[in-house]
Amino acid sequence: MRRIPAVITTCAATLASLVPAGLAAAAPAAPASPAEQSYTVVPYENVKVRKLPTKDSAYLATLTAGQSYTAYCWTHGQTVTDHGYTNDVWIGFADGFSSAVYFKGDQYANLPATAQC
């Protein structure tokens, strides 16, 4: 059996102590992997994909209006109001999230309730 060097154990413990308590619990689950159930969603206007389900999170890409995309789940995140709709549901893709406000369908972009991230 191989032993983990003490320096690695010490570094891991130090990093763990730097993360504020409760931070990990507050983060949403990552979008599902492509091997899991997937759903087709269509934005009705160009929409940004963000790293986390917030408008201020890192920008990753833009989805084009009218095109079909593969989504894996939905989660609650920052509330978004646009075009007369208000919603805190974000659609999970392989690498990030987009507000459900910008997708055709119901408040979950037609993803089932069981598809929660």
C-alpha positions in Angstrom: 0.0 0.0 0.0 1.3 3.4 -0.9 1.4 6.2 1.7 0.4 9.8 1.0 3.3 12.1 1.8 2.8 14.2 4.9 3.1 17.5 2.9 0.1 16.6 0.8 -2.0 15.8 3.9 -0.9 19.1 5.4 -1.7 21.1 2.3 -5.2 19.5 2.1 -5.9 20.3 5.7 -4.7 23.9 5.2 -6.9 24.4 2.2 -9.9 23.0 3.9 -9.4 25.4 6.8 -9.4 28.4 4.4 -12.8 27.6 3.0 -15.5 29.5 5.0 -17.9 27.2 6.8 -21.0 26.5 4.8 -19.6 27.7 1.5 -19.6 24.3 -0.1 -23.1 23.6 1.1 -24.3 26.9 -0.5 -23.0 26.0 -3.9 -25.4 24.3 -6.3 -24.8 20.9 -7.5 -22.8 20.7 -10.8 -24.8 20.0 -13.9 -25.3 16.3 -14.6 -22.8 14.4 -16.7 -23.7 13.7 -20.4 -24.2 10.0 -19.4 -27.3 10.8 -17.4 -30.8 11.8 -18.6 -30.8 14.7 -21.0 -33.5 17.1 -22.3 -33.8 19.5 -25.3 -34.3 23.2 -24.6 -34.6 26.1 -27.0 -33.9 29.7 -26.0 -36.2 32.3 -27.5 -33.4 34.9 -27.5 -29.6 34.7 -27.2 -28.7 33.7 -23.6 -25.5 33.5 -21.7 -24.2 30.4 -20.0 -22.6 31.1 -16.6 -20.4 29.0 -14.4 -22.9 29.2 -11.5 -26.6 30.1 -11.5 -26.1 33.8 -11.0 -25.9 36.8 -13.4 -22.5 37.8 -12.0 -20.9 34.4 -12.4 -18.2 33.8 -14.9 -19.4 33.9 -18.5 -18.8 30.7 -20.5 -20.7 30.9 -23.8 -23.8 32.3 -25.5 -26.6 30.0 -26.7 -28.3 31.2 -30.0 -32.0 31.9 -30.1 -34.1 29.3 -31.8 -31.4 26.6 -31.7 -31.8 23.3 -29.7 -29.4 22.5 -26.8 -29.0 19.6 -24.5 -29.7 20.3 -20.9 -29.3 17.9 -17.9 -31.1 19.5 -14.9 -32.5 22.6 -13.3 -31.7 24.3 -10.0 -32.7 27.3 -8.0 -30.3 30.3 -8.2 -30.4 34.1 -8.5 -33.8 35.5 -9.4 -34.0 37.0 -12.9 -36.6 39.3 -14.2 -36.8 40.1 -17.9 -39.6 40.5 -20.5 -42.2 40.5 -17.8 -41.1 37.1 -16.3 -39.5 36.5 -12.9 -37.9 33.2 -12.1 -35.1 31.8 -9.9 -34.8 28.5 -11.9 -31.6 28.0 -13.9 -31.0 25.3 -16.5 -27.9 23.1 -16.1 -25.8 22.2 -19.1 -22.6 20.2 -19.2 -20.4 23.1 -18.1 -22.7 25.8 -16.7 -26.2 27.3 -16.2 -28.6 29.7 -17.9 -31.7 31.4 -16.5 -34.9 29.6 -17.4 -36.5 33.0 -18.1 -35.0 32.8 -21.6 -36.2 29.4 -22.7 -39.4 28.2 -24.4 -41.8 26.2 -22.2 -42.8 26.4 -18.6 -40.9 27.9 -15.7 -38.5 24.9 -15.9 -38.0 25.1 -19.7 -40.1 22.0 -19.8 -37.7 19.9 -17.8 -39.5 17.5 -15.3 -39.5 18.2 -11.6 -37.3 15.1 -11.1 -34.5 16.7 -13.2 -33.3 18.9 -10.3 -29.5 19.2 -10.1 
